[in-house]
Amino acid sequence: MRHRPLAGLAAALLLLVAAPQVSATAAPPTARHLEGTLPSGAAYVIDTPDGWNGTVLLFSHGYRPEGAPNPAANAPGEAAKRLLLAEGYALVGSSYATTGWSVEQAVPDQLAALDAFTGEVGEARRTLAWGQSLGGLITTTIAERHPGRIDGSLSMCGLVHGGVANWNSTLDATFALRTLLAPRSGDSAIRLTGFKDASDAAASARRLGETLGTAQKTADGRARIALAAALHNIPGWNDPATPRPAPDDHAARQANQYTAVRGLVAQPGFVWREEAERRAGGNMSWNTGVDYTAMLARSDDHKEVKALYKAAGLSLKDDLRDLARAPRVGAEPRAVRYMTEHAAPSGRLSKPQFTVHTTGDALVPVQVENAYHQAVTRAGRLPLLRQAYTSNAGHCTFSPAEQLAAVHTLDHRITTGHWGDTSPETLNSRAQKADPTTPARYAAYRPGPYPRPDVVR
């Protein structure tokens, strides 16, 4: 293990606001930035403030596609990092030994990064794990399986429904699109799982993407795209750069869903899936025995789908019958076992966890929080879980103010032993106090049921 303190200590000090001092044995006297390499080859990064408060935040970053740059990260962004350091928190995180669907590698790398922090800085009085997107799943995995290493956890826009459920939901959308928009394509033209290699996955994504573009030009096609979006629970407002449509503006909502579905097809549904399948040793998802009529009824978008089918003069009943009759996809048991072993939250929390999610998330729909709530309830650990929502579109589009409010809420729970008031008003007050320059959008919200059947085959 090695580290290389960076030059420019005086400049770093100017960026930080002094925090209350703790004992000399518990904190370094000055701010430091440390980088190093873990035994796995993953990089780690540590930042400590001037006057460390004794708490370290272990940050788990989100999904990085295979071949993408893979630097270590210890915060969701530079703005949040500056604010947290100014409040006296220390920060640590790693890059993970591999990119892609790296939960297997990420958990031990993150624990090793904590070990590096202890060796370089000293023993923390309190350790909070937090992460976003895939990092939210990694954080929850650490919380459930290594509770002795942390005092609490924060999952932001996390895949807390787990790897099997995630890939099942992705399959639901691509299966519906291929069945309804390209019924004569077959596996030879548009393969949904079991790809030969990355180029095979990319070719299938391209073919389905072209079919999507053609379908969007017709009323029939738009209705069918909305049906596929509903099976994945893609919301009608999912891009913060666009206006929020009215609940009954079905045309605008479908147009937004179409953009998100194109993104799902272009990357997660095929290219990212191929990498995950290669890692798991086969296809880890299935739709055998799935009732898509029942799934649509559970979706928040079912009214929109019915309205678009009616406007198109198209029979929704007939299309659902076609989905029911189409040949189904079966999973490979060893791949399901892999995902279950490394990426399947059980709900068995031992320490407090706070989760936050945007209501307009197309990549990891907000209903996954309902799925995790049910898992925690079944495990009898519900008092340890608290969930909150921000009224915004997009995946992980939290402001620094909202991120700090979430950290403070978890910190308060650990300090006092009680959640206290976690209403949107209190969360927004904490956010505005932490950073009055960025939005505070916590809102009262209760996600609908996660549409995918909660089973493993």
FENLINHU-V962261 format. One record per backbone hydrogen bond with DSSP energy under -0.5 kcal/mol. CO is the residue of the C=O (numbers start at 1). NH is the residue of the N-H. E is the energy in kcal/mol with one decimal. If there is no record, write none. Layout:
co-><CO;CO>
nh-><NH;NH>
e-><E;E>
This chain:
co-><2;8;9;10;11;12;13;23;23;28;28;32;33;34;35;36;37;38;42;43;44;45;46;47;48;49;49;50;54;54;55;56;56;57;57;58;59;60;64;65;77;78;79;80;81;82;83;84;85;88;90;91;92;93;94;100;102;103;104;105;106;107;108;109;110;111;112;113;114;115;116;117;117;126;127;127;128;129;130;131;132;133;133;133;134;135;136;137;138;139;140;141;142;146;147;151;152;153;154;154;155;155;156;158;159;162;163;164;165;166;167;168;169;170;171;172;173;174;175;176;177;177;178;182;185;186;186;197;198;199;200;201;202;203;204;205;206;207;208;209;210;211;212;214;215;218;219;220;221;222;223;224;225;226;227;228;229;229;229;230;233;239;243;246;248;249;250;251;252;253;254;255;256;257;258;259;260;261;262;263;263;264;267;267;267;267;268;270;271;272;273;274;275;276;277;277;283;287;290;291;292;293;294;295;296;299;301;302;303;304;305;306;307;308;309;309;310;314;315;316;317;318;319;320;321;322;329;329;331;332;332;333;334;335;336;337;338;339;343;347;352;353;354;355;356;357;358;360;360;365;366;367;367;368;369;370;371;372;373;374;375;376;377;381;382;384;386;388;389;390;390;392;394;396;399;400;401;402;403;404;405;406;407;408;409;410;411;412;413;420;423;424;425;426;427;428;429;430;431;435;441;453>
nh-><37;12;13;14;15;15;16;26;27;51;52;48;6;46;4;44;2;41;38;95;36;93;34;91;32;51;52;19;125;126;90;58;128;59;92;130;61;132;100;68;81;82;83;84;85;86;87;89;88;53;57;47;59;45;73;102;106;107;108;109;110;111;112;113;114;115;116;117;118;119;120;121;122;56;151;152;58;154;60;156;135;136;137;159;138;139;140;141;142;143;144;145;146;149;150;352;129;354;131;156;157;356;133;160;162;166;167;168;169;170;171;172;173;174;175;176;177;178;179;180;181;182;182;185;189;189;190;201;202;203;204;205;206;207;208;209;210;211;212;213;214;215;216;217;218;222;223;224;225;226;227;228;229;230;231;232;232;233;234;233;235;242;245;249;250;253;254;255;256;257;258;259;260;261;262;263;264;265;266;267;268;269;270;271;272;273;273;274;275;276;277;278;279;280;281;282;332;290;292;295;296;297;298;299;299;302;305;306;307;308;309;310;311;312;313;314;313;316;319;320;321;322;323;324;325;326;287;288;333;335;336;337;338;339;340;341;342;343;163;349;153;386;155;388;157;390;361;362;394;368;369;370;371;372;373;374;375;376;377;378;379;381;380;384;385;353;355;357;443;359;392;360;396;398;403;404;405;406;407;408;409;410;411;412;413;414;415;416;417;422;427;428;429;430;431;432;433;434;435;438;391;455>
e-><-0.8;-2.0;-2.2;-1.4;-0.7;-0.9;-1.2;-1.4;-1.0;-0.7;-0.6;-2.5;-1.3;-2.9;-1.4;-2.4;-0.6;-2.1;-3.5;-2.1;-1.9;-1.4;-2.8;-3.0;-1.4;-0.9;-0.6;-1.3;-2.1;-1.8;-2.4;-0.6;-2.5;-0.8;-2.2;-3.1;-0.6;-1.6;-3.4;-2.4;-2.1;-2.5;-2.1;-2.6;-2.5;-2.1;-1.2;-2.2;-1.4;-3.0;-2.8;-2.4;-2.5;-2.3;-0.8;-2.0;-3.1;-1.9;-0.6;-1.7;-2.9;-2.1;-2.2;-2.1;-1.7;-1.8;-2.4;-2.2;-2.3;-2.4;-2.6;-3.4;-1.3;-2.5;-3.4;-0.8;-2.9;-2.2;-2.2;-2.8;-2.2;-1.2;-1.2;-1.3;-2.3;-2.5;-2.2;-2.4;-2.3;-2.5;-2.4;-2.5;-2.5;-1.9;-1.0;-0.5;-2.3;-2.4;-1.6;-0.6;-0.5;-2.2;-2.0;-1.8;-1.9;-2.1;-2.3;-2.0;-2.4;-1.9;-2.0;-2.2;-1.5;-2.0;-3.0;-2.0;-2.2;-2.5;-2.5;-2.4;-2.5;-0.6;-1.5;-2.0;-0.9;-0.9;-2.3;-1.9;-2.4;-2.1;-2.0;-2.3;-2.3;-2.3;-2.4;-2.4;-2.2;-1.9;-2.4;-2.1;-1.7;-2.4;-2.4;-1.2;-2.0;-2.4;-2.1;-2.1;-2.4;-2.1;-1.8;-2.1;-2.4;-2.3;-1.6;-0.8;-0.7;-0.5;-2.5;-0.7;-0.5;-2.1;-0.6;-2.0;-1.7;-2.3;-2.5;-2.1;-2.0;-2.2;-2.7;-1.7;-1.8;-3.1;-2.5;-1.7;-2.3;-2.5;-2.5;-1.7;-0.5;-3.5;-1.1;-0.5;-2.4;-0.5;-0.8;-2.6;-1.5;-2.2;-3.0;-2.3;-1.9;-2.5;-1.7;-2.3;-3.1;-1.6;-0.9;-2.0;-2.4;-1.7;-1.2;-0.9;-0.8;-1.3;-2.1;-2.3;-2.2;-2.4;-2.4;-2.2;-2.4;-1.8;-0.7;-2.4;-0.9;-0.8;-1.7;-2.5;-1.9;-2.2;-2.2;-2.0;-1.9;-1.5;-2.4;-0.8;-0.6;-1.0;-2.0;-2.7;-1.9;-2.3;-2.7;-2.6;-2.1;-2.7;-3.5;-2.0;-2.2;-1.9;-2.1;-2.3;-3.0;-1.9;-0.6;-0.6;-2.9;-2.3;-1.9;-0.6;-1.6;-2.1;-2.3;-2.2;-1.8;-2.8;-2.3;-2.6;-1.7;-2.4;-1.4;-2.1;-2.0;-3.0;-2.2;-1.2;-2.4;-2.1;-1.7;-2.2;-0.6;-1.2;-2.3;-2.5;-2.1;-1.7;-2.0;-2.8;-2.0;-2.1;-2.6;-2.5;-2.0;-2.0;-2.4;-2.7;-1.9;-0.7;-2.6;-2.8;-2.0;-2.4;-2.4;-2.7;-1.9;-2.2;-2.5;-1.2;-2.9;-2.1>
